[in-house]
Every structure is written in C-alpha cells, then in structure tokens.
Amino acid sequence: MRRTFGSFVFVLVAGAIIGALYGLMMNEILDRNWGLKAPIRGAVRGMVVASVAVVLEVWISNSAIGRWQRSLKFRRGVALRVIITCLIIYVALASSHLVLIGDREIYLQWFQNGFAPDFLFALGAGVVIQVMLQARRLIGGRTLTYFLLGRYARPTEERRIFVLADLKDSTAITEKLGDKKALELITGVFLDIDAAIKRNRGVIHNYVGDEIIMSWRDRGPDGNMPLLQCIDEIFQTLSLRQAHYLKKYGVAPTLRLGIAGGPVAVGECGWEKRQVVYIGDTINKAKRMQEACKRHDLSVILDAETARGITMPMGSVLRRSKRPRYAAVPRQQRC
C-alpha cells in the first residue's frame, strides 16, 4: 500500500510538472498572455489528467480486459496500450479543460484551435509512457529502479528468501502436448500467477524453461508474511483456473516450490544485456529443496532455518495436512 501511494504521488508530481511546462508552451504558441496563470492552470490540469489516467490504467489492468491485454503478443499489446493510453489522456485533457475553465466560448475556441495540439500531445505522451512501461516490464520494475539509483553498481550483500518453482510432471506434459503447446501452457501458468507475486511484493528474476525464480527481501518473522500469502494465492489461482487448463490442454498443471533464505551477494553484471545477479549458497539450497519436492512427493519444501524466520499463522499453507502438502526440512536432513 505504501509503495502504491508513493507511486501515485510521483505520478501526480510528474503530471503537475509536465502540465505546467505544457501550459507555458501553449501560452506562447497561442499568444494568450496569461502570465503565471498559464503554468498554474497547466499544473492543475496535469494533476487531474495524471489522476484520471492512473485510475483508469489500474482499473483496466486489474480487469479481465487487462489480463487479455497481457496475453497478447508484444507488438499488438504495445500498439493497443498506446491507443488506450492516448484516449485516456485525451479524454482527461478535454474533460479537465471543460471543468476548470467552465466558459463555453473559451471551450469552443479551444476545440477549434487547441484540439489538434492537445491530441498530438496525448499521442506523443501515450507513446512515451508505453515505451517506458514496456521497458520497465522487460527489465523489471525494481531492477530498473536499482539501475537508475546505482544501488548495485558495486557488489553488496543482502538477506533474501528465494523461491524456485517449476511445473510438476513437465516432461510428461511436453510429451503429451508437444513443445509449442507445452510452452503455451507454461506461459499461461506464469501469466496467471504473476499478479499474486507482484501483489505480495515478490521480485521475479528469471524464467528458465518451466521454472520461475523469484525472491523476497528478508524482513524478519512478521515482515515475511507476504511470502506465505503469495504461495497461498498461487495455489488458489491454479485451482480456480484448473477447469480452463483441462478444457484447453487436457491437463491440470501444478507447481513444486523450493524455498530457502539467507545471505546472497548482489551486483550488476554484463553490458549488452545488463542484469542484477545474485550469487550464494542460498539459491543452491532453494534448488535442493525444489528437487526434494519430487522425491518426497511434496508441493513445497523450505529449510527449517527459513521456517524459523517466518511467523506461521494458524491456517497458513505451511500448516496444512491435506494436499498440496508442505514440509520444513531440518538442517541435518537437507539434501
């Protein structure tokens, strides 16, 4: 919630600055001689436009339309989102102009002389916004922020909890469906659980075949609750989508999760495709927990040290006795 509020405030401030600059520019182009009123009115309009655009963007993203959008191929998705963003910005511009000015004659004058510049501005803003958003999605929101802040310009150490999840019986599924259809299924599964990971403050690092690698910053016993909530939501989502999978693919996919926490070294790596890289035995432990799931026929395994660092409420997924089953592995029993 705090992060969402901070992002909203940032968008409002950015909208106010862009609106003020746009107001000054249009004041000079149309020779209005409004003085300080031009940037002030522009800033207010910018904040109104930004607010409306954010609310509509969030509403669309969280609706069925948003999920359908995310499932589109990259170029089609970007083109559609540019059009939607352009329309949202333009409607907000026109509405704010009408509400804030409230003078019919001035509004008609704007419609005759200011419609085209505002439309071009909305189109340009839509393209820029979507290019930035797509770059953010390709790199990863937090990863892009880390790059800009130079947080990992030099290797540092952090305590993180890594979760490695792969598709159960993926080999049999691939043999049954074929490579292309199996990849379509894997892509759909990861798309379905993406919202739960993002909602619970998880960071997705990579997709490797039928495996997804994600992590949470270790925030102490009470602060690690989002991790448990995310695991619960992932299995709930897969359960709710089971009928869809069976109808489309003839299989009901589920995941195996290996979880381990501890210190890792973090730093930037590469040039042509720069990444934030995590190195340490913590990731190896998570991989061993994941492999142990297969041998012991469990859905989730985490080591005892990590379990002690998480407050386990009654009803937590890690206290369930029915399948999917979960276990905490003591240190001496680790594989």
N, C-alpha and C positions, 0 to 999 in steps of 0.2 A: 504494500500500500504506500509506504514511504517513497519507494522508487518510482511508482506511478505518479504520485503527486509531484515529485521533483521533475519528472519528465514533462508533466503538464505545465508547470511553472516555466520551464525552459522554453517550451513551445510558445507560451504567451509572451515572454520577453522577446524571443526572436521575431514573433509576429508584430509586436509593437515597433521594433527597430526597423524591420523591412517596410512596415506600413508608413512610418514617419519618412523614410527615405523616398518611398513611392509618392507620398503626398507632396514632398518638396519638388520632386521631378515633374509631376503633373502640374503643379502650381506655376513652374517656369514655362512648361510647354504651352499651357493654355492661357498664360499671362493673367492669372487671377488676382495677383497682388493681395493674397490673404495674410501674408506675414507669418507670425507664429501659429496662427490658426491652422495653416496647412499641415505642418508636421504633427501637431496635436491631434487634429482630426484624423490624419493618416494613421497615427499610432493607435487610436481608439478603434478604427476600422480594422487595423491589422490584428488587434487582440480579439475582436469579435470574429473575424474570419478564421483565425487560428483555433479559437474555441469550438466553433461550429465544425470545422474540418476535422479536428481531433475526435470530437464526439461521434461524428458520422463514420470516421475511419475505424474507430473502436467497435462501433455497432456492427458495421459490415464485416469486420474481421472475425467477430465472435458469433456471427450468424451462420446459417447453412450456406449462404452466398459466399462468405469468406472461406469456408472450407473448400467449396467448389473452385474458388479462385486459386487457392494454394495448390490444388491438384492439377491446374493447367500447366502446359509446357511453358518454359521460361519466357520465350518471346511473346506468346499470346498473353500470359499472365501480366507481363510488364505493360504491354500495349493497353490491355483492359484497365489496369490500375491507373495508368496515365489519364485515360479518358474519364474514369470515375473521379480521380483527384481533381482534374481540370473542372469538371462540372460542379463538384463540391465547392471549390474555391470561388468559381464564378457566381454561383447562386448565393454564397455567403457575401461576396462583394456587393452584388446588386441589392440584396436584402438589407445589408448594413447601411448602404448608401441611402436607401429609401427611409429607413427608420431614423437614422442620425440626422439627416437633413430635413426631412418632413415637408419640403416645399415642392409642390407638384411641378412648377415651371422649371425650377433648377434641376429636378429629376429628369424631366423631358429633355432639357439641354444636355444633361449628362448622357442620356440614352442616345442622343444624336451625335455628340462629339466625343464622349468618353467610353462608349460601348466597346469600340474596336481596341483602343489601348488596354482597357481592363481585360478584355478577352485574351489578347496576346500575352498580357502579364500572367493571367491564370494558366494559359497553356505552357508558358515558359516555366512558371513555378511548379506546375504539375510534373513536367518532365524532370526538372532538377530534383524535386522531392522524391520521385520514384527511383531515379538513378541512385540517389543517396541511400534510400531504403533497401534497394536490391543489393547495393554494395555492402551495406550493413548485414544483410541476411547471408550473403555469400561468405563474408569474413567471420560473422558472428558479432552480435551487438556489443557484448562486453569485451571481446577480443579487440574490436576496432577502438573502443574507448581506451583500452590498455595501451594500444599502439600510439594513439594521439597523446596520451599523458606520459608516455615513456616509462610506464610502470615496470616493465620487464626488459628495459634496454640493457641492464646488467642482471646476470642470474641472481635470483633470490630464493629464499626457502619459505614455503607455506605449508600449513597443515590442511589437507583436503581429504574428503571422502570420495573415493572413486567407485562408480557403478558401471560394470561391464555387462551388457545384456545382449544375448543372441537368441535367434529363433530356434525353438525346440524342434528336433527332427527335421532340420532344414535340408539335409541330404535327401531324405525320403520325399520331402515335398518337391524338391527340384526335379527328382527323377519322375515324379508323377505329373508335374505341370510343365516341365521344360524350363530352360534357362530364362527366357523372356517373361513367361507368365509368373515364374517364381520371383523374379526381380520386381515385377509389378506388385505382387503381393507384399514383398518386403518393404517396398517404397510406401505402400498404403498403410502398413502397420506403423512404420516410423512417423508417417504424417499424422496418424490418429493419436499417437502418444505425445507428439510434440508439444501440444498445448499444456498438458499436465506438467511436463518438465519445465517449461517457461513459467507457468503459473506458480510453481513451487521453488523458484529461484535456482534451478539447476542450470548448468552450463554444458552444452553439447560440444564435445571436442572433435569427434570424427565418426564417420560411418565406414566400417571395414567389412565388406561383403554383407553378411546377415547380422552383423554386430554393430551396436551403437555404444560409444564410450562417452560417459557423462560424469560430472563431478559436482560436489557441493563444498563450499568453504566450511571447515570445521569450526562451528560457532559454540561449541560446548553442549552439554547434555540437553538443556532446554532449547537452545537455538538450532538444534539439528532436527527438530520436528518436521520441517518441510520435506526432508528426505523420505520419512515414513509416509507422509501424506502423498507424496508423488508416487511411491511404489503402490500404495493402495489404489490411487486413481488410474494408474497404468493398467492394473489387472481388472478394474471395474470397466474401463474403456474397452479392453479386449473382449470382456464378457458381453458388453452391450452390442458390440459390433460382430459378434460370433455368427449371427444369422446372415449378415451381409457377406462375410467371408465364405460361409458354407454355400450360399447361393451362387456366388460368383466364381469361387475357386474349388469348392468341394472339400475344403479343409478348414479347421478352426485353429489358427495359429496361437501359440502362447510363447512366453519368453522365459529364459533362465537368467537369473541375475546373480553376479558375484560382487560382493561389497567388501571394501577394506579401506580403512582410513590411516593417515599418518603423514609424516613429512615428505615433501617432494621438492626437487629443485625446479624452478620455473625460469624460463628465459626465452627471448626471441631467437629464431633460427631461420636461416635461408635468406634468399634475396629475391629470386624470380617469383617465388610463392612463399612469402614470409608467414611464419606461423609462431604461435606461442607454444612451446614444447615443455612437457612435464616429464621428468625423469626421477625414478626412485623405486625402491622395492615395494612401495605401497601399491603401485599399479600391477606389479607381478603377483602380489598377494591377491588382489582382486581377480586376476585372471585364474589363479589357482582355485579360488572359491567358486568361480564360474564353472570350471572344469569338474569340480567336485559335485556340482548340481547334477550332472549327467550320471555320474557313478552312483550317487545315492538317491536318484530319482526325486530331487527336490526342486522347487521353483526358485528359491532364494537362499543363499548361504552368506553369512557375514562372520568375520572372526570375532572372538569374544572381546578382544580389546576395543574394537569399534563398537560393539554392542554396549559395552560399559560407558561409552561416550555419548549414548543416546538415551534420553528418558523414554521408557517404554510404557505408554498409557495402556490401560485395560482396553481391549478391543483392537489393539494395534495389529497390523498384518503379521508382525513377528511373534504374536502370541496365539495365532490361530492353530487349531488342531486339525481342521479339515483341509482338503486340497483346495487351492495350491498350498503346498507345505513349505515351511520355512525352518531354518536352523541357525544357531550361532555355534561356530566351531571353536573350541578352546585352543589355546596356543599349541599345546603339545600334540593335538590331533590334526593340525593343519597338514594339508597335502603338499 
